[in-house]
Amino acid sequence: MDISLIVSNILNPPILFFFLGMTAVFVKSDLEIPAPMPKLFSLYLLFAIGFKGGVELIKSGVTQEVVLTLAAAMMMACVVPIYTFFILKWKLDTYDAAAIAATYGSISAVTFITASAFLTELGIAFDGYMVAALALMESPAIIVGLILVNIFTNDGKREFSWPEVLQEAFLNSSVFLLVGSLLIGVLTGEHGWKVLEPFTQGLFYGVLTFFLLDMGLVAARRIKDLQKTGVFLILFAILIPILNAGIGLAIAKFIGMPRGDSLLFAVLCASASYIAVPAAMRMTVPEANPSLYVSTALAVTFPFNIIVGIPLYLYGINLFWR
């Protein structure tokens, strides 16, 4: 593998600030980001990438490539929870296996945004409509996870409040803002982009950097929970993203995605949700242990992907896209 890709990624300011946040916890610094700020940063990032994606989508139009990419995204969001569930069932009960499988079937918007920044730094183009794939992949895994619980538990009377589940899956704040921003970008097009560019573009990297500083703090604090997961789940949290990214890259190659889009698709396939799915699982599957599905996604998979995974997947693209 080309080590220079990893070095280039690590030396990006957002990644270095992620390390700084982790270091602050390890050395027991009192560094703390006020609670409302990370939420504001998260909303801003979703707003910015959603709006830009909408503007780019109206430029490119709804082509066969766009339709195939979005269909592939939906397929992976539904299929990944199924095969990861059966892998997890070797060691875990149905509730924990379904919750973790749903987590890995969904996506991390911040990992996607970090990959976008990495591509921009390298000067590799990518299409804005990949944001639509991001939006489509967040929710289906929640539904699949709950179906798996219903099928593989002995309690035949177990019922969910499906209206609440569907609202949490499809109308949670991140999905709602992302899709809404995408639609507004489509409606306003280039004119809207020119009006908002100083806000959506000029502040983007600074906000991403500050947000990853906070994510470093949060991830480091979750590391202690890994003691409860055991070696099996730690290996799962590293190897499954690589497997999912490999499948994603094969699909991207088959569809004919360009390099930048292929990396973003692989990152979507490889990432795991640490916000939307855990919130839904706490509400609908209280028997599942949150320390398992949150700590694996946040303390293992998220750092792995943004530090090593993104350049690793790009190396795979460079190797097979020749």
WORAGI-V530290 format. One record per pair of residues at least 12 apart in sequence whose ideal C-beta (glycine too) atoms are under 7 Angstrom apart, sorted by the first residue. I is the first residue (numbers start at 1). J is the second residue. D is the distance in whole Angstrom. If there is no record, write none. Layout:
i: {I	I}
j: {J	J}
d: {D	D}
This chain:
i: {1	1	2	5	5	5	6	6	9	9	9	9	10	12	12	13	14	14	14	14	14	15	15	17	17	17	17	18	18	18	18	18	19	20	20	21	21	21	21	21	21	22	22	22	24	25	25	25	26	31	33	33	38	38	41	41	41	42	43	44	45	45	45	45	46	46	46	46	46	47	47	48	48	49	49	49	50	50	50	50	50	50	51	51	51	51	51	52	52	52	53	53	53	53	53	53	54	54	54	54	54	54	55	55	55	55	55	55	56	56	56	57	57	57	57	58	58	60	60	65	65	66	68	69	69	69	69	69	70	70	70	72	72	73	73	73	73	74	74	76	76	76	77	77	77	77	77	78	78	80	80	80	81	81	81	81	81	81	81	82	84	84	84	84	85	85	85	85	88	88	91	94	94	94	95	95	95	95	96	96	96	98	98	98	98	99	99	99	99	99	100	100	100	101	101	102	102	102	102	102	102	103	103	103	103	103	103	104	104	105	105	106	106	106	106	106	106	106	106	107	107	107	107	107	107	108	108	108	108	108	109	109	110	110	111	111	111	111	111	112	112	112	112	112	113	114	114	115	115	115	115	116	117	117	118	119	119	124	124	125	126	126	126	127	130	130	131	132	133	133	134	134	135	135	135	135	137	138	138	138	139	139	139	141	142	142	142	143	146	146	146	149	160	164	165	165	168	168	168	169	172	172	174	174	218	219	219	219	219	222	222	222	222	223	225	225	225	226	226	226	228	228	229	229	229	233	233	234	236	237	237	237	238	238	241	241	241	241	241	244	244	245	245	245	245	245	247	248	248	248	248	249	249	249	249	249	252	252	253	259	259	262	263	263	263	266	267	267	267	270	270	270	271	272	272	273	274	274	274	274	278	278	278	281}
j: {312	315	315	311	314	315	308	311	118	307	310	311	307	118	121	209	114	117	208	209	212	306	307	209	212	213	216	212	213	215	216	306	216	213	216	213	214	215	216	217	220	216	219	220	217	217	220	221	220	217	214	217	211	214	207	210	211	211	177	207	113	207	208	211	109	174	177	178	181	177	181	200	204	113	116	131	131	177	178	181	182	185	181	184	185	196	200	128	185	200	128	129	131	132	182	185	181	182	183	184	185	186	128	185	189	190	192	193	127	128	129	128	129	132	186	186	189	127	129	255	256	129	255	133	255	257	261	265	132	133	136	251	255	133	136	137	268	136	140	137	248	269	105	136	137	140	141	140	144	104	105	244	101	102	105	141	144	145	148	144	101	104	105	240	97	98	101	148	100	101	232	149	152	153	149	285	287	288	288	289	292	145	148	149	285	145	281	285	288	293	292	293	296	145	148	141	142	144	145	277	281	272	273	277	278	293	297	240	272	141	144	137	138	141	142	272	273	276	277	134	137	138	268	271	273	271	272	273	274	302	134	174	211	215	267	271	302	305	306	134	264	267	268	271	208	306	310	263	264	267	310	264	205	208	310	260	263	259	260	260	260	261	264	261	261	264	182	182	265	268	178	268	175	178	179	182	268	175	273	276	169	170	175	277	169	277	280	169	160	165	284	285	284	283	280	284	279	280	283	280	276	279	275	276	298	298	299	302	303	294	295	298	299	299	291	295	299	295	299	300	291	292	292	295	296	292	296	300	296	296	300	301	300	304	270	301	304	305	309	269	270	266	269	270	309	313	269	265	266	269	270	262	266	313	316	317	265	266	320	317	321	317	313	314	317	313	305	310	313	305	309	313	305	297	301	297	294	297	298	302	290	293	294	293}
d: {7	5	6	4	6	6	6	5	6	7	6	5	6	7	6	5	6	6	5	5	5	6	6	5	5	4	7	4	7	6	4	7	6	6	6	5	6	7	2	4	7	4	6	4	6	6	4	6	6	7	4	7	6	5	5	6	4	7	6	5	5	6	6	7	6	6	5	5	7	6	5	4	5	6	7	5	6	7	4	3	5	7	4	6	4	7	6	6	7	6	4	6	3	6	5	6	7	4	6	6	2	4	6	4	6	7	7	5	6	2	6	6	5	6	6	5	5	6	6	7	7	5	5	6	6	7	7	7	6	6	6	5	6	4	5	5	7	5	6	7	7	5	6	7	4	4	5	5	6	6	4	6	4	5	3	5	4	6	7	7	4	5	7	6	5	6	4	5	6	6	5	6	5	5	7	5	4	4	5	6	6	5	5	5	7	6	4	6	4	5	6	5	6	6	7	5	6	7	3	5	6	5	5	5	7	5	5	6	5	3	6	7	5	4	7	7	4	6	5	6	5	6	5	5	6	4	6	6	7	6	6	6	7	7	6	4	6	5	6	5	6	6	6	7	6	5	7	6	6	4	5	7	7	6	5	5	6	6	5	5	3	5	6	5	6	5	6	6	7	6	7	6	6	5	5	6	6	5	7	6	4	5	6	6	4	6	5	6	6	6	6	6	5	7	7	6	7	5	6	6	5	7	7	6	7	6	5	6	6	7	5	5	4	5	5	4	7	6	6	7	5	7	6	6	6	7	5	6	7	4	4	5	6	6	4	6	7	6	6	4	5	4	6	4	7	5	6	5	4	3	7	6	5	7	6	7	5	7	7	5	6	5	6	5	6	4	7	6	7	6	6	7	6	4	5	6	6	4	4	6	6	6	5	6}
